[in-house]
Amino acid sequence: MPGEPPRTRGQRLPVIDLKRCTGCGWCVAACPLDLLSLERTGWKKHSTLNEAERCTGCAYCAIRCPFGVITMQEAGTD
């Protein structure tokens, strides 16, 4: 998108451990581009990354997560 920084090769994206995510929403509030949201799966809420191609890899979400369930990994790796 115009006006957004270009993605660089090897850039990292947030990976959320859905089994450990409590759905507290701190990461959602921390994202400057509003790319994270909360989803409900059954009775449990969890965070999810939307529009990963727009993510700058700033890691604010991972830094803000009080439970350490978000790790930054290179796109396409597990």
C-alpha positions, 0 to 999 in steps of 0.5 A: 500500500502507498505510504507504508514501509516496504517489506524486506526479505527475512522480515519477521512476523508475529506467531501466536501460540493459540493454545496459550493465548488468553485473549486479553487483547494487549497485543491488539492494543499495541499494534500501531497498524491495527493488524491484530484482532480477537477471535472466538473459537468455541468458548475461547478468545485468542488473538489473530494477525490480519493482513500479514503482508502489511505487518512491519515486524515492529514486534510491539505485540510480542513485547506487550504480551504479558504471557509471552505467547507471541514470537517473531519468526521469519515468514514461511517458517514454523 
